[in-house]
């Protein structure tokens, strides 16, 4: 098992399905002072809405259905995103459900803090680990990556 350091200034990805965007914006405004001390990323529309609401820069990827979810997943796998806050709509099927599942799988694989609703996001932001370096354990995938294919 190895570790990955989530530094004091966290790189936080924000994603919200269409029916959850208003809740994401309201949550972001409520938590503006905490979010203002971190680097924010977002999928296209969500990132733009958060940036306008907070008057804080958000590094934006493509819209989720156009590949933004996958871009965030790549950022997690590469160690460039530390946390995922994803307000997803459990009541409505999404055309890019496989991408969403892949994003959540990558977040779990790399053991990064992930919130899928407002309550969990509130707990994450209020954690004492938000303001300090935090070492998260990551499974050693060398056996998998070094395996011989037949």
Long-range contacts (C-beta under 8 A, 24 or more apart in sequence): 1-137, 1-138, 1-139, 1-140, 2-137, 2-138, 2-140, 3-135, 3-136, 3-137, 3-138, 4-79, 4-110, 4-111, 4-135, 4-136, 4-138, 5-133, 5-134, 5-135, 5-136, 6-82, 6-83, 6-112, 6-113, 6-129, 6-133, 6-134, 6-135, 6-136, 7-82, 7-133, 8-131, 8-132, 8-133, 9-37, 9-38, 9-39, 10-38, 10-39, 10-82, 10-83, 10-130, 11-38, 11-39, 11-41, 11-75, 11-80, 11-81, 11-82, 11-83, 12-38, 12-39, 12-40, 12-41, 12-81, 12-82, 12-83, 12-84, 12-85, 13-40, 13-41, 13-42, 13-72, 13-75, 13-76, 13-81, 13-83, 13-84, 13-85, 13-86, 14-40, 14-41, 14-42, 14-43, 14-46, 14-47, 14-50, 14-58, 14-85, 14-86, 15-42, 15-43, 15-46, 15-64, 15-68, 15-69, 15-72, 15-84, 15-85, 15-86, 15-87, 15-88, 15-103, 16-46, 16-86, 16-87, 16-88, 17-64, 17-87, 17-88, 17-89, 17-92, 17-94, 18-89, 19-89, 19-91, 19-92, 20-87, 20-88, 20-89, 21-45, 21-46, 21-49, 21-87, 23-87, 23-118, 24-49, 24-50, 24-85, 24-87, 25-49, 25-50, 25-53, 27-87, 27-118, 27-121, 27-122, 28-53, 28-54, 29-53, 29-54, 31-121, 31-122, 31-125, 32-56, 34-125, 34-130, 35-125, 37-131, 41-72, 41-75, 41-81, 43-68, 43-69, 43-71, 43-72, 44-68, 64-94, 64-96, 64-99, 64-100, 65-94, 65-95, 65-96, 65-99, 67-99, 69-96, 69-99, 69-100, 69-102, 69-103, 70-99, 70-102, 70-103, 72-103, 73-102, 73-103, 73-106, 73-107, 76-103, 76-106, 76-107, 76-110, 76-112, 77-106, 77-109, 77-110, 79-110, 81-112, 82-112, 82-113, 83-112, 83-113, 83-114, 83-115, 83-124, 84-112, 84-113, 84-114, 84-115, 85-114, 85-115, 85-121, 85-124, 86-114, 86-115, 86-116, 87-116, 87-117, 87-118, 87-121, 88-116, 109-139, 110-138, 111-136, 111-137, 111-138, 111-139, 112-136
